[in-house]
Amino acid sequence: MKLVCSQAELNASLQLVGRAVATRPTHPVLANVLLTADAATGRLSLTAFDLSLGIQTSLPAAVEASGAITLPARLFGEIVARLSSDSPLSLSCLEGDEQVELTSSGGSYRMRGMPADDFPDLPLNQTGTSIRLDAEALVRGLRATLFASSGDEAKQVLTGVHLRLDDAGLECAATDGHRLAVLHLAHGATAASSDGEPFDVTVPARSLRELERLLSGRPSQEPLSLFCDQGQVVVLWADQVLTSRNIDGVYPNYAQLIPASFNRLVRLDRRGFIAGLERVAVLADQHNNVVTISADPAAAKVTIRADAQDVGSGSESLAASIEGDPIDIAFNVRYLLDGLKVMGGSEVVLKCNAPTTPAVLEPVGEPDAFVYLVMPVQIRS
């Protein structure tokens, strides 16, 4: 293998695939990144795979001799990151040798790698159910839902985001049992299933966070292809590939959790609501994170309160348009802020029926239908 490439492009690509390098490898080669140089295409491909998540990308290179080898991802990445971006990098490795020489204008480095044959094959299955998606729309869906997935491995199916595609468009949903975020992309998601059948799959949140970073880091109008078969999800986009296992098990029927109607509607300025919650949260953080929201239709205002025992209390009042009877309802302030911050729009509606039943937050006037359900906290009298 012998090639010359850009330091900046190699560094960016190493940072991208580095997220799929195993932190506690079951085999030494899983701590490495696979480099594959192809003289025919003039590209250098980089691959990392921890047996659950795999990322592959490529960059242009002047390839004099094709070849493949694996190098320690951390060591290789740190050396490349510190080299000057003003000078191209030269990589060379004799056939059958496991030592790679990296040369730049400022110096030369040698690293011992492992044979490419030792690296596990990336599952690039492109059979089974496949769909095409607008990358920008998928990013919107992931940003709006990833935060609500569970971090508790005991709730295996809830540690992912559920993707569902039907004739109405793409729906992304995530819940941890205390809150639920659902974004329906009826527009902008140029999605099509290969067989026209409804498609649904639950993908680990960790894998989708990396996909969201990948798509956000290199914006493109090119649609992505998603394949799902035999417990694996493969995403192809531009010159990049992400593979992930999917999560077995039946995802909860979250549509049943959302109340069909509400007898109280509170309309607020979204940014003002966030600012008020953040100020009161300083006290709420001192004691159980609970804030109480009191809606007063007669005064057309909402009061946010927090009482931290033995520390103090605080309150904020906000103008609001209120339909229905007065109500006092309590929430974990962090759950409210998480949902409000991923919403668009200048106004938000808080919908509720009683202090002990699920409440819903929805942005006003946004093209995508976003529903954020939060379970209230019971207030002891």
DRENDO-1510 file (C-alpha; in Angstrom, 1 decimal, always signed):
<recs>
REC; n; res; u; v; w
REC; 1; MET; +0.0; +0.0; +0.0 .
REC; 2; LYS; +1.3; +3.4; -0.9 .
REC; 3; LEU; -0.7; +6.7; -1.1 .
REC; 4; VAL; -0.7; +10.4; -0.5 .
REC; 5; CYS; -3.7; +12.2; +1.0 .
REC; 6; SER; -4.8; +15.4; +2.8 .
REC; 7; GLN; -4.1; +15.7; +6.5 .
REC; 8; ALA; -7.4; +17.6; +7.1 .
REC; 9; GLU; -9.5; +15.0; +5.3 .
REC; 10; LEU; -7.8; +12.1; +6.9 .
REC; 11; ASN; -8.1; +13.6; +10.4 .
REC; 12; ALA; -11.8; +14.4; +9.9 .
REC; 13; SER; -12.4; +10.8; +8.7 .
REC; 14; LEU; -10.5; +9.3; +11.6 .
REC; 15; GLN; -12.6; +11.3; +14.1 .
REC; 16; LEU; -15.8; +10.1; +12.4 .
REC; 17; VAL; -15.0; +6.4; +12.3 .
REC; 18; GLY; -13.3; +6.6; +15.7 .
REC; 19; ARG; -16.7; +6.6; +17.4 .
REC; 20; ALA; -17.2; +3.0; +16.4 .
REC; 21; VAL; -13.9; +1.8; +17.8 .
REC; 22; ALA; -14.4; -0.7; +20.7 .
REC; 23; THR; -13.4; +0.9; +24.0 .
REC; 24; ARG; -13.1; -2.6; +25.7 .
REC; 25; PRO; -12.2; -4.8; +22.7 .
REC; 26; THR; -12.9; -8.5; +23.0 .
REC; 27; HIS; -10.1; -8.9; +20.3 .
REC; 28; PRO; -7.1; -6.6; +19.9 .
REC; 29; VAL; -8.0; -5.9; +16.2 .
REC; 30; LEU; -11.3; -4.2; +17.3 .
REC; 31; ALA; -9.2; -1.4; +18.8 .
REC; 32; ASN; -7.8; -0.7; +15.3 .
REC; 33; VAL; -9.2; +1.1; +12.2 .
REC; 34; LEU; -9.1; -0.7; +8.9 .
REC; 35; LEU; -7.4; +1.3; +6.0 .
REC; 36; THR; -8.1; +0.1; +2.5 .
REC; 37; ALA; -6.4; +1.9; -0.4 .
REC; 38; ASP; -7.8; +1.4; -4.0 .
REC; 39; ALA; -5.8; +2.7; -6.9 .
REC; 40; ALA; -8.7; +2.1; -9.3 .
REC; 41; THR; -11.1; +4.5; -7.5 .
REC; 42; GLY; -8.4; +6.8; -6.1 .
REC; 43; ARG; -9.8; +6.6; -2.6 .
REC; 44; LEU; -8.8; +5.6; +0.9 .
REC; 45; SER; -11.5; +3.8; +2.9 .
REC; 46; LEU; -11.5; +3.8; +6.7 .
REC; 47; THR; -13.6; +1.4; +8.8 .
REC; 48; ALA; -14.2; +0.9; +12.5 .
REC; 49; PHE; -16.5; -1.8; +14.0 .
REC; 50; ASP; -17.1; -2.8; +17.6 .
REC; 51; LEU; -19.4; -5.7; +16.6 .
REC; 52; SER; -22.5; -3.6; +17.3 .
REC; 53; LEU; -21.9; -0.3; +15.6 .
REC; 54; GLY; -19.8; +0.0; +12.4 .
REC; 55; ILE; -18.9; +3.2; +10.5 .
REC; 56; GLN; -17.1; +3.4; +7.2 .
REC; 57; THR; -16.1; +6.5; +5.2 .
REC; 58; SER; -13.7; +7.3; +2.4 .
REC; 59; LEU; -11.6; +10.2; +1.2 .
REC; 60; PRO; -9.8; +11.0; -2.1 .
REC; 61; ALA; -6.1; +9.9; -2.2 .
REC; 62; ALA; -3.4; +9.6; -4.8 .
REC; 63; VAL; -3.0; +5.8; -4.5 .
REC; 64; GLU; +0.2; +4.4; -6.1 .
REC; 65; ALA; -0.3; +0.9; -4.8 .
REC; 66; SER; -3.5; -0.7; -3.5 .
REC; 67; GLY; -3.6; -2.5; -0.2 .
REC; 68; ALA; -5.2; -2.8; +3.3 .
REC; 69; ILE; -4.0; -2.9; +6.9 .
REC; 70; THR; -5.3; -2.1; +10.3 .
REC; 71; LEU; -3.7; +0.4; +12.7 .
REC; 72; PRO; -4.3; +1.3; +16.4 .
REC; 73; ALA; -7.1; +3.8; +16.1 .
REC; 74; ARG; -6.2; +6.0; +19.1 .
REC; 75; LEU; -2.4; +6.2; +18.3 .
REC; 76; PHE; -2.9; +6.8; +14.6 .
REC; 77; GLY; -5.6; +9.4; +15.2 .
REC; 78; GLU; -3.5; +11.3; +17.7 .
REC; 79; ILE; -0.5; +11.4; +15.4 .
REC; 80; VAL; -2.5; +12.6; +12.4 .
REC; 81; ALA; -4.3; +15.2; +14.4 .
REC; 82; ARG; -1.1; +16.8; +15.5 .
REC; 83; LEU; +0.5; +17.0; +12.0 .
REC; 84; SER; +0.4; +20.1; +10.0 .
REC; 85; SER; -2.5; +20.6; +7.6 .
REC; 86; ASP; -0.3; +22.6; +5.3 .
REC; 87; SER; +1.5; +19.4; +4.1 .
REC; 88; PRO; +0.0; +16.3; +2.4 .
REC; 89; LEU; +0.6; +13.0; +4.2 .
REC; 90; SER; +2.3; +9.9; +2.7 .
REC; 91; LEU; +1.3; +6.4; +3.9 .
REC; 92; SER; +3.3; +3.4; +2.8 .
REC; 93; CYS; +3.4; -0.3; +3.8 .
REC; 94; LEU; +5.2; -3.1; +2.0 .
REC; 95; GLU; +3.1; -6.0; +0.9 .
REC; 96; GLY; +3.1; -8.7; +3.6 .
REC; 97; ASP; +4.6; -6.2; +6.2 .
REC; 98; GLU; +2.6; -5.0; +9.2 .
REC; 99; GLN; +4.6; -1.8; +9.7 .
REC; 100; VAL; +3.3; +1.4; +8.2 .
REC; 101; GLU; +5.3; +4.5; +7.6 .
REC; 102; LEU; +3.6; +7.9; +7.9 .
REC; 103; THR; +5.5; +10.9; +6.4 .
REC; 104; SER; +4.7; +14.6; +6.4 .
REC; 105; SER; +6.8; +17.7; +5.8 .
REC; 106; GLY; +7.8; +17.8; +9.4 .
REC; 107; GLY; +8.7; +14.2; +10.2 .
REC; 108; SER; +8.2; +10.5; +9.8 .
REC; 109; TYR; +6.5; +8.0; +12.0 .
REC; 110; ARG; +6.3; +4.2; +12.0 .
REC; 111; MET; +3.4; +2.2; +13.5 .
REC; 112; ARG; +2.9; -1.6; +13.8 .
REC; 113; GLY; -0.5; -2.7; +12.7 .
REC; 114; MET; -2.4; -6.0; +12.2 .
REC; 115; PRO; -3.4; -7.8; +9.0 .
REC; 116; ALA; -6.6; -6.6; +7.4 .
REC; 117; ASP; -7.7; -10.2; +7.2 .
REC; 118; ASP; -8.0; -10.2; +11.0 .
REC; 119; PHE; -10.6; -7.4; +10.9 .
REC; 120; PRO; -14.3; -8.6; +11.1 .
REC; 121; ASP; -16.4; -8.0; +8.0 .
REC; 122; LEU; -18.8; -5.1; +8.2 .
REC; 123; PRO; -22.3; -6.4; +7.8 .
REC; 124; LEU; -23.3; -4.6; +4.6 .
REC; 125; ASN; -26.4; -6.6; +3.8 .
REC; 126; GLN; -28.5; -4.8; +1.2 .
REC; 127; THR; -31.3; -7.2; +1.1 .
REC; 128; GLY; -34.6; -7.4; +3.0 .
REC; 129; THR; -36.7; -4.2; +3.5 .
REC; 130; SER; -35.2; -1.0; +2.2 .
REC; 131; ILE; -36.3; +2.6; +2.3 .
REC; 132; ARG; -35.0; +5.9; +0.9 .
REC; 133; LEU; -35.0; +8.9; +3.2 .
REC; 134; ASP; -34.3; +12.6; +2.9 .
REC; 135; ALA; -31.2; +13.0; +5.1 .
REC; 136; GLU; -32.2; +16.4; +6.5 .
REC; 137; ALA; -35.7; +15.1; +7.5 .
REC; 138; LEU; -34.2; +12.2; +9.3 .
REC; 139; VAL; -31.8; +14.5; +11.2 .
REC; 140; ARG; -34.9; +16.5; +12.3 .
REC; 141; GLY; -36.6; +13.3; +13.5 .
REC; 142; LEU; -33.6; +12.1; +15.4 .
REC; 143; ARG; -32.9; +15.5; +17.1 .
REC; 144; ALA; -36.5; +15.6; +18.2 .
REC; 145; THR; -36.6; +12.2; +19.8 .
REC; 146; LEU; -33.2; +10.8; +20.8 .
REC; 147; PHE; -33.1; +12.6; +24.1 .
REC; 148; ALA; -36.3; +10.8; +25.3 .
REC; 149; SER; -34.9; +7.3; +24.9 .
REC; 150; SER; -34.0; +5.3; +28.0 .
REC; 151; GLY; -30.5; +4.8; +29.3 .
REC; 152; ASP; -31.5; +1.8; +31.4 .
REC; 153; GLU; -30.3; -1.3; +29.7 .
REC; 154; ALA; -32.9; -3.3; +31.7 .
REC; 155; LYS; -35.5; -1.6; +29.5 .
REC; 156; GLN; -33.8; -2.9; +26.4 .
REC; 157; VAL; -36.5; -1.9; +23.8 .
REC; 158; LEU; -36.7; +1.6; +25.2 .
REC; 159; THR; -33.0; +2.3; +24.7 .
REC; 160; GLY; -33.7; +2.8; +21.0 .
REC; 161; VAL; -35.7; +5.1; +18.7 .
REC; 162; HIS; -38.6; +3.5; +16.8 .
REC; 163; LEU; -38.7; +4.4; +13.1 .
REC; 164; ARG; -42.0; +3.8; +11.3 .
REC; 165; LEU; -42.7; +4.5; +7.7 .
REC; 166; ASP; -46.1; +4.2; +6.0 .
REC; 167; ASP; -48.1; +6.1; +3.3 .
REC; 168; ALA; -48.4; +9.1; +5.6 .
REC; 169; GLY; -44.7; +9.6; +6.0 .
REC; 170; LEU; -41.9; +8.8; +8.5 .
REC; 171; GLU; -42.5; +8.8; +12.2 .
REC; 172; CYS; -39.7; +8.8; +14.9 .
REC; 173; ALA; -40.6; +8.0; +18.5 .
REC; 174; ALA; -38.7; +7.5; +21.7 .
REC; 175; THR; -39.8; +7.0; +25.3 .
REC; 176; ASP; -38.1; +6.1; +28.7 .
REC; 177; GLY; -41.4; +5.4; +30.5 .
REC; 178; HIS; -41.7; +8.9; +31.9 .
REC; 179; ARG; -41.9; +10.9; +28.7 .
REC; 180; LEU; -42.6; +10.3; +25.1 .
REC; 181; ALA; -41.4; +12.2; +22.0 .
REC; 182; VAL; -43.0; +11.6; +18.6 .
REC; 183; LEU; -42.2; +13.5; +15.4 .
REC; 184; HIS; -44.2; +12.8; +12.2 .
REC; 185; LEU; -42.5; +14.0; +9.0 .
REC; 186; ALA; -45.2; +14.2; +6.4 .
REC; 187; HIS; -43.2; +16.6; +4.3 .
REC; 188; GLY; -39.5; +16.6; +3.4 .
REC; 189; ALA; -39.1; +12.9; +4.0 .
REC; 190; THR; -38.9; +11.6; +0.5 .
REC; 191; ALA; -39.3; +8.1; +1.8 .
REC; 192; ALA; -40.3; +5.0; -0.1 .
REC; 193; SER; -40.3; +1.4; +0.9 .
REC; 194; SER; -39.1; -1.1; -1.7 .
REC; 195; ASP; -42.2; -3.2; -1.4 .
REC; 196; GLY; -44.7; -0.5; -0.5 .
REC; 197; GLU; -45.4; -2.2; +2.9 .
REC; 198; PRO; -45.3; -0.3; +6.2 .
REC; 199; PHE; -41.9; -0.4; +7.7 .
REC; 200; ASP; -40.8; -0.2; +11.4 .
REC; 201; VAL; -37.6; -0.9; +13.3 .
REC; 202; THR; -36.1; +0.0; +16.6 .
REC; 203; VAL; -32.5; +1.1; +16.4 .
REC; 204; PRO; -30.2; +1.7; +19.5 .
REC; 205; ALA; -30.0; +5.4; +20.4 .
REC; 206; ARG; -26.2; +5.2; +20.5 .
REC; 207; SER; -26.1; +4.2; +16.8 .
REC; 208; LEU; -28.6; +6.9; +15.8 .
REC; 209; ARG; -26.6; +9.6; +17.7 .
REC; 210; GLU; -23.6; +8.7; +15.5 .
REC; 211; LEU; -25.8; +8.7; +12.4 .
REC; 212; GLU; -27.2; +12.2; +13.4 .
REC; 213; ARG; -23.6; +13.5; +13.9 .
REC; 214; LEU; -22.5; +11.9; +10.6 .
REC; 215; LEU; -25.4; +13.5; +8.6 .
REC; 216; SER; -25.1; +16.8; +10.3 .
REC; 217; GLY; -21.3; +17.0; +9.8 .
REC; 218; ARG; -21.5; +16.6; +6.1 .
REC; 219; PRO; -24.7; +18.1; +4.8 .
REC; 220; SER; -25.9; +16.8; +1.3 .
REC; 221; GLN; -29.0; +16.8; -0.8 .
REC; 222; GLU; -28.4; +13.2; -1.6 .
REC; 223; PRO; -31.0; +10.9; -0.1 .
REC; 224; LEU; -29.9; +8.0; +2.1 .
REC; 225; SER; -30.8; +4.3; +1.8 .
REC; 226; LEU; -31.7; +2.3; +4.8 .
REC; 227; PHE; -31.7; -1.5; +4.7 .
REC; 228; CYS; -33.1; -3.8; +7.5 .
REC; 229; ASP; -32.7; -7.5; +7.5 .
REC; 230; GLN; -31.6; -10.3; +9.9 .
REC; 231; GLY; -31.3; -8.1; +12.9 .
REC; 232; GLN; -29.1; -5.6; +11.2 .
REC; 233; VAL; -29.7; -2.0; +9.9 .
REC; 234; VAL; -27.4; -0.6; +7.2 .
REC; 235; VAL; -27.4; +3.1; +6.2 .
REC; 236; LEU; -25.7; +4.1; +3.0 .
REC; 237; TRP; -25.3; +7.8; +2.3 .
REC; 238; ALA; -22.8; +9.6; +0.0 .
REC; 239; ASP; -19.5; +7.9; +0.5 .
REC; 240; GLN; -20.4; +6.7; +4.1 .
REC; 241; VAL; -21.8; +3.6; +5.7 .
REC; 242; LEU; -23.2; +3.0; +9.1 .
REC; 243; THR; -24.2; -0.4; +10.3 .
REC; 244; SER; -26.0; -1.3; +13.6 .
REC; 245; ARG; -27.8; -4.1; +15.1 .
REC; 246; ASN; -31.5; -3.4; +15.7 .
REC; 247; ILE; -33.3; -4.1; +19.0 .
REC; 248; ASP; -35.5; -7.2; +19.3 .
REC; 249; GLY; -38.8; -6.9; +21.0 .
REC; 250; VAL; -42.1; -5.2; +20.4 .
REC; 251; TYR; -42.0; -1.4; +20.8 .
REC; 252; PRO; -44.9; -0.1; +23.0 .
REC; 253; ASN; -48.0; +1.1; +21.3 .
REC; 254; TYR; -47.3; +4.7; +22.2 .
REC; 255; ALA; -50.2; +6.1; +20.3 .
REC; 256; GLN; -52.5; +4.6; +23.0 .
REC; 257; LEU; -50.7; +6.7; +25.6 .
REC; 258; ILE; -51.6; +10.0; +24.1 .
REC; 259; PRO; -55.0; +11.2; +25.4 .
REC; 260; ALA; -57.6; +11.7; +22.6 .
REC; 261; SER; -58.8; +15.1; +24.0 .
REC; 262; PHE; -57.9; +17.7; +26.6 .
REC; 263; ASN; -60.1; +20.0; +28.8 .
REC; 264; ARG; -57.3; +22.5; +29.6 .
REC; 265; LEU; -55.1; +24.3; +27.0 .
REC; 266; VAL; -52.3; +26.7; +28.0 .
REC; 267; ARG; -50.6; +28.7; +25.2 .
REC; 268; LEU; -47.2; +30.3; +26.0 .
REC; 269; ASP; -44.3; +32.0; +24.4 .
REC; 270; ARG; -41.8; +29.1; +24.1 .
REC; 271; ARG; -38.6; +31.0; +24.8 .
REC; 272; GLY; -40.1; +32.8; +27.7 .
REC; 273; PHE; -41.3; +29.5; +29.1 .
REC; 274; ILE; -37.9; +28.0; +28.8 .
REC; 275; ALA; -36.2; +31.1; +30.5 .
REC; 276; GLY; -38.7; +31.0; +33.4 .
REC; 277; LEU; -38.2; +27.3; +33.9 .
REC; 278; GLU; -34.4; +27.6; +33.8 .
REC; 279; ARG; -34.5; +30.3; +36.5 .
REC; 280; VAL; -36.8; +28.3; +38.8 .
REC; 281; ALA; -34.8; +25.2; +38.1 .
REC; 282; VAL; -31.9; +26.6; +40.0 .
REC; 283; LEU; -33.9; +26.0; +43.2 .
REC; 284; ALA; -35.7; +22.9; +41.9 .
REC; 285; ASP; -32.3; +21.3; +41.4 .
REC; 286; GLN; -31.7; +21.5; +45.1 .
REC; 287; HIS; -34.6; +19.2; +45.9 .
REC; 288; ASN; -36.1; +16.5; +43.5 .
REC; 289; ASN; -36.2; +18.7; +40.3 .
REC; 290; VAL; -40.0; +19.3; +40.7 .
REC; 291; VAL; -41.7; +22.5; +39.6 .
REC; 292; THR; -45.4; +23.3; +40.0 .
REC; 293; ILE; -47.2; +25.0; +37.2 .
REC; 294; SER; -50.3; +26.9; +38.1 .
REC; 295; ALA; -52.6; +28.1; +35.3 .
REC; 296; ASP; -55.0; +31.0; +36.2 .
REC; 297; PRO; -57.5; +31.7; +33.3 .
REC; 298; ALA; -58.9; +34.8; +35.0 .
REC; 299; ALA; -55.5; +36.5; +35.3 .
REC; 300; ALA; -54.3; +35.1; +32.0 .
REC; 301; LYS; -51.1; +34.0; +33.5 .
REC; 302; VAL; -49.1; +30.9; +34.5 .
REC; 303; THR; -47.0; +30.7; +37.6 .
REC; 304; ILE; -43.9; +28.4; +37.9 .
REC; 305; ARG; -42.9; +27.5; +41.5 .
REC; 306; ALA; -40.2; +25.5; +43.1 .
REC; 307; ASP; -39.9; +24.8; +46.9 .
REC; 308; ALA; -36.6; +23.4; +48.0 .
REC; 309; GLN; -37.0; +22.3; +51.6 .
REC; 310; ASP; -34.5; +24.0; +54.0 .
REC; 311; VAL; -33.1; +26.0; +51.1 .
REC; 312; GLY; -35.7; +28.4; +49.8 .
REC; 313; SER; -38.4; +28.9; +47.1 .
REC; 314; GLY; -38.9; +30.8; +43.9 .
REC; 315; SER; -41.6; +31.6; +41.4 .
REC; 316; GLU; -41.9; +33.1; +37.9 .
REC; 317; SER; -45.1; +34.5; +36.3 .
REC; 318; LEU; -45.7; +34.4; +32.5 .
REC; 319; ALA; -48.5; +35.8; +30.4 .
REC; 320; ALA; -50.6; +33.0; +28.8 .
REC; 321; SER; -53.7; +32.2; +26.9 .
REC; 322; ILE; -55.7; +29.7; +28.9 .
REC; 323; GLU; -58.7; +27.6; +28.1 .
REC; 324; GLY; -60.5; +25.6; +30.8 .
REC; 325; ASP; -60.5; +25.6; +34.6 .
REC; 326; PRO; -57.5; +26.6; +36.8 .
REC; 327; ILE; -55.0; +23.8; +37.5 .
REC; 328; ASP; -51.9; +23.1; +39.6 .
REC; 329; ILE; -49.7; +20.4; +37.9 .
REC; 330; ALA; -46.2; +19.4; +38.8 .
REC; 331; PHE; -43.4; +18.1; +36.5 .
REC; 332; ASN; -39.7; +17.1; +36.6 .
REC; 333; VAL; -38.3; +20.4; +35.3 .
REC; 334; ARG; -35.6; +18.7; +33.3 .
REC; 335; TYR; -38.1; +16.7; +31.3 .
REC; 336; LEU; -40.0; +19.9; +30.4 .
REC; 337; LEU; -36.8; +21.7; +29.3 .
REC; 338; ASP; -35.6; +18.7; +27.3 .
REC; 339; GLY; -38.7; +18.8; +25.2 .
REC; 340; LEU; -39.1; +22.5; +24.8 .
REC; 341; LYS; -35.5; +22.9; +23.6 .
REC; 342; VAL; -35.9; +20.6; +20.6 .
REC; 343; MET; -39.1; +22.2; +19.5 .
REC; 344; GLY; -39.3; +24.9; +16.8 .
REC; 345; GLY; -41.8; +27.7; +16.7 .
REC; 346; SER; -42.3; +30.8; +18.9 .
REC; 347; GLU; -45.3; +29.4; +20.8 .
REC; 348; VAL; -46.1; +26.2; +22.6 .
REC; 349; VAL; -49.3; +24.7; +23.9 .
REC; 350; LEU; -49.5; +22.7; +27.1 .
REC; 351; LYS; -52.5; +20.4; +27.1 .
REC; 352; CYS; -53.7; +18.6; +30.2 .
REC; 353; ASN; -56.8; +17.1; +31.8 .
REC; 354; ALA; -55.9; +16.6; +35.5 .
REC; 355; PRO; -52.8; +16.9; +37.8 .
REC; 356; THR; -52.3; +13.1; +37.7 .
REC; 357; THR; -52.9; +12.3; +34.0 .
REC; 358; PRO; -50.4; +12.7; +31.1 .
REC; 359; ALA; -49.8; +16.2; +29.7 .
REC; 360; VAL; -48.7; +17.0; +26.2 .
REC; 361; LEU; -46.6; +19.9; +24.8 .
REC; 362; GLU; -46.9; +20.8; +21.2 .
REC; 363; PRO; -45.3; +23.6; +19.1 .
REC; 364; VAL; -47.7; +26.0; +17.4 .
REC; 365; GLY; -47.5; +26.4; +13.6 .
REC; 366; GLU; -44.7; +24.0; +12.8 .
REC; 367; PRO; -44.8; +22.0; +9.5 .
REC; 368; ASP; -43.8; +18.7; +11.3 .
REC; 369; ALA; -46.3; +17.2; +13.8 .
REC; 370; PHE; -44.4; +17.0; +17.1 .
REC; 371; VAL; -46.0; +15.6; +20.3 .
REC; 372; TYR; -44.1; +15.5; +23.6 .
REC; 373; LEU; -45.9; +13.7; +26.4 .
REC; 374; VAL; -44.8; +14.1; +30.0 .
REC; 375; MET; -46.1; +12.3; +33.0 .
REC; 376; PRO; -46.8; +14.7; +35.9 .
REC; 377; VAL; -45.3; +14.3; +39.4 .
REC; 378; GLN; -47.9; +13.8; +42.1 .
REC; 379; ILE; -48.0; +16.6; +44.6 .
REC; 380; ARG; -48.4; +15.6; +48.3 .
REC; 381; SER; -50.8; +18.0; +50.0 .
</recs>
